[in-house]
């Protein structure tokens, strides 16, 4: 039997979860987890939730890996119907009854079923990200979050308090300003490469050269011609140097 330790805070967070999600499968998962938090055994939970003894451990394992958010992911075994016509065909296939599309549409309206655009839900990454984050915190590696943004000089419209609607001029043309950035996960230092054309392989090289330049800068400031008898002192010297990125060393790094 899978053992899970529930704190008072976790139990409180579970109290309203079963009734808040729209999907019945997720509701069942939440209900099973709620009963587990109340100390019920697997043999007691399975009949109360109509979950098979083999399925229940899988739900609990999902919770251990990604907490509540992992239980909210719904994986369909087959592609659901996306149109009324497909729904009619699926009904006929499953139960052998031919239904008119207008009757299906009326039924869906009666049960408040709406047509939504499918979204994406990323799988939990905390388990994979935590080890490198811990290593980066102790100076064992450098960890950067890298992404690209393309800024087009079109109006960025916001809200204003005004008696009348305000209009702003919009520039013409299709120019764009590309920003290729790497954010240090520990120090929050941002290293960027920018251009007005395209982000290509050469841009990646430029970014890596700038990062490499920083790692050449760091030892000059805190490690050159210095002996540390203890590893902790060596580590603290690096961390101290990193903490001064935007203070003592900002002007030098900007250049």
NORQUIUR-V390184 format. One record per residue. N is the residue number from 1. RES is the residue in three letters. PHI is phi in whole degrees, 0 to 359 (NA if undefined). OMEGA is omega in degrees with one decimal (999 if undefined). Layout:
n/res/phi/omega
N/RES/PHI/OMEGA
N/RES/PHI/OMEGA
This chain:
n/res/phi/omega
1/UNK/NA/179.9
2/UNK/286/179.9
3/UNK/256/179.1
4/UNK/232/178.2
5/UNK/268/-178.9
6/UNK/251/173.5
7/UNK/277/178.1
8/UNK/300/179.7
9/UNK/294/179.7
10/UNK/292/178.5
11/UNK/296/179.6
12/UNK/296/179.7
13/UNK/294/-178.3
14/UNK/275/-171.8
15/UNK/305/-175.6
16/UNK/257/-174.9
17/UNK/299/-175.9
18/UNK/303/-175.7
19/UNK/267/-174.0
20/UNK/270/-176.4
21/UNK/270/-174.8
22/UNK/280/-174.3
23/UNK/271/-176.5
24/UNK/298/179.8
25/UNK/293/177.8
26/UNK/292/177.3
27/UNK/302/179.7
28/UNK/294/176.9
29/UNK/300/-178.9
30/UNK/295/178.9
31/UNK/296/178.6
32/UNK/296/179.0
33/UNK/293/178.7
34/UNK/297/178.3
35/UNK/295/176.7
36/UNK/297/-179.9
37/UNK/292/178.9
38/UNK/270/174.3
39/UNK/91/179.3
40/UNK/286/178.8
41/UNK/280/178.5
42/UNK/298/179.2
43/UNK/295/178.4
44/UNK/274/-176.6
45/UNK/288/-174.3
46/UNK/305/-179.7
47/UNK/290/-179.0
48/UNK/290/-177.4
49/UNK/252/-177.0
50/UNK/60/177.1
51/UNK/255/-179.7
52/UNK/291/179.3
53/UNK/302/178.9
54/UNK/279/-178.2
55/UNK/281/-176.7
56/UNK/303/177.8
57/UNK/300/178.7
58/UNK/294/177.5
59/UNK/296/-178.8
60/UNK/292/176.8
61/UNK/294/176.1
62/UNK/300/179.6
63/UNK/295/179.5
64/UNK/296/-177.9
65/UNK/279/-174.2
66/UNK/225/-179.9
67/UNK/58/-171.1
68/UNK/298/-177.1
69/UNK/299/179.8
70/UNK/293/179.7
71/UNK/287/-177.7
72/UNK/275/178.9
73/UNK/279/-178.9
74/UNK/250/177.2
75/UNK/255/-179.2
76/UNK/281/177.4
77/UNK/287/178.1
78/UNK/215/-179.3
79/UNK/288/178.5
80/UNK/287/178.4
81/UNK/295/-179.0
82/UNK/252/178.8
83/UNK/225/177.4
84/UNK/298/179.3
85/UNK/298/178.0
86/UNK/294/178.8
87/UNK/296/178.6
88/UNK/297/179.2
89/UNK/294/179.9
90/UNK/292/177.3
91/UNK/298/179.5
92/UNK/297/179.5
93/UNK/294/-173.8
94/UNK/280/-173.7
95/UNK/238/175.4
96/UNK/77/-179.3
97/UNK/251/178.3
98/UNK/269/-178.2
99/UNK/250/175.9
100/UNK/288/-174.6
101/UNK/296/179.7
102/UNK/293/178.0
103/UNK/287/176.8
104/UNK/295/179.7
105/UNK/298/178.7
106/UNK/294/178.9
107/UNK/298/179.7
108/UNK/297/177.9
109/UNK/292/-179.8
110/UNK/296/-179.9
111/UNK/266/176.2
112/UNK/62/177.2
113/UNK/275/-177.6
114/UNK/249/179.8
115/UNK/267/-178.7
116/UNK/246/172.2
117/UNK/282/-177.5
118/UNK/293/177.3
119/UNK/253/178.2
120/UNK/247/178.0
121/UNK/226/-177.4
122/UNK/290/176.5
123/UNK/291/-179.3
124/UNK/301/-178.5
125/UNK/248/-176.1
126/UNK/300/-177.7
127/UNK/297/-179.4
128/UNK/282/-173.9
129/UNK/276/-174.1
130/UNK/300/-179.4
131/UNK/301/178.2
132/UNK/294/176.4
133/UNK/296/179.0
134/UNK/296/179.2
135/UNK/293/178.9
136/UNK/292/179.4
137/UNK/296/-179.3
138/UNK/270/178.2
139/UNK/85/-177.5
140/UNK/281/177.7
141/UNK/200/173.5
142/UNK/255/-177.8
143/UNK/235/-179.2
144/UNK/235/170.7
145/UNK/258/-173.2
146/UNK/247/177.1
147/UNK/203/-178.5
148/UNK/237/175.4
149/UNK/235/179.3
150/UNK/243/-177.4
151/UNK/259/178.6
152/UNK/258/-176.7
153/UNK/287/173.6
154/UNK/264/-178.8
155/UNK/297/171.7
156/UNK/260/-169.8
157/UNK/274/177.0
158/UNK/236/-179.1
159/UNK/249/179.5
160/UNK/227/171.4
161/UNK/276/-174.1
162/UNK/207/177.3
163/UNK/283/177.9
164/UNK/228/178.4
165/UNK/287/-178.5
166/UNK/261/177.3
167/UNK/245/176.5
168/UNK/242/-179.5
169/UNK/287/179.4
170/UNK/247/179.4
171/UNK/291/178.7
172/UNK/265/177.3
173/UNK/107/-176.2
174/UNK/239/179.5
175/UNK/291/176.9
176/UNK/211/179.8
177/UNK/247/-177.4
178/UNK/266/177.6
179/UNK/237/178.3
180/UNK/252/-170.8
181/UNK/236/174.6
182/UNK/233/-178.7
183/UNK/258/178.0
184/UNK/293/-174.5
185/UNK/294/-176.6
186/UNK/258/-174.3
187/UNK/267/-175.9
188/UNK/67/175.2
189/UNK/290/-178.6
190/UNK/251/176.6
191/UNK/249/-173.4
192/UNK/229/168.3
193/UNK/234/-176.8
194/UNK/234/172.6
195/UNK/200/-178.7
196/UNK/245/-178.0
197/UNK/244/-178.6
198/UNK/217/172.6
199/UNK/271/-178.6
200/UNK/238/179.8
201/UNK/301/179.0
202/UNK/297/178.8
203/UNK/294/176.8
204/UNK/298/177.9
205/UNK/298/178.1
206/UNK/299/-179.6
207/UNK/296/179.9
208/UNK/296/177.5
209/UNK/295/178.4
210/UNK/294/177.3
211/UNK/296/178.2
212/UNK/299/177.8
213/UNK/298/178.4
214/UNK/294/-178.8
215/UNK/288/171.4
216/UNK/281/-179.8
217/UNK/292/-173.8
218/UNK/300/-179.0
219/UNK/296/177.3
220/UNK/299/-176.2
221/UNK/277/-171.4
222/UNK/232/-175.2
223/UNK/237/-176.7
224/UNK/299/174.1
225/UNK/53/-178.1
226/UNK/220/178.2
227/UNK/250/176.3
228/UNK/245/-176.8
229/UNK/288/-179.4
230/UNK/241/178.3
231/UNK/297/-179.9
232/UNK/299/178.3
233/UNK/292/176.8
234/UNK/299/179.8
235/UNK/296/-177.9
236/UNK/294/178.0
237/UNK/295/178.6
238/UNK/292/-179.6
239/UNK/298/179.0
240/UNK/296/178.6
241/UNK/295/179.0
242/UNK/297/-178.4
243/UNK/290/-178.8
244/UNK/260/-178.0
245/UNK/305/-175.9
246/UNK/261/178.2
247/UNK/239/-174.1
248/UNK/296/-173.9
249/UNK/256/-173.8
250/UNK/301/-176.7
251/UNK/297/179.3
252/UNK/292/-179.7
253/UNK/291/178.6
254/UNK/297/-178.4
255/UNK/278/999
